[in-house]
């Protein structure tokens, strides 16, 4: 079942995982994409002092109106790429919220929520040859499944946000995730 998001209200998306997975980059790309679509956007991030390997989160607030809040205890969408982060943040997901997880990294406990399981790490490794691009696979899936931003604005945001030498592979990772959302 596809959920249509009402972008006239604030939408809060939280990307979670551990340092080194590109969680902050995913949030940054989504926020920038929303701006390209004419929305207001605010992105925040938090990560442990370990940087690589510690729990990490990136929140993205998207709205047609001005955004005055930058903290939340309710999430519309939770994208989780680690079990520890999922366990920590799943209580904040609204009852009608959307959960997107990497199926190989996160075991979902509750079946009473809308949950999509994506083989992001596996896809990034097999198709692109780089596990680290799993975050971009997840962005593709998120975009296709929720229509939170347009396909075009997300691709533009990726092009402007990643190193030039990796643009082609990142766009391929995005397209792979997007294709998985419409299967």
Secondary structure by P-SEA (a helix, b strand, c coil): cbbbbccccbbbbbbbbccccaaaaaaaaaaaaaaaacccccccccccccccccbbbbbbbbccccccccccccccbbbbccaaaaaaccccccccbbbbcccccccccccccbbbbbaaaaaaaaccccccaaaaaaaaaaaaacccccaaaaaaaaaacccccaaaaaaaaaaaaaaaaac
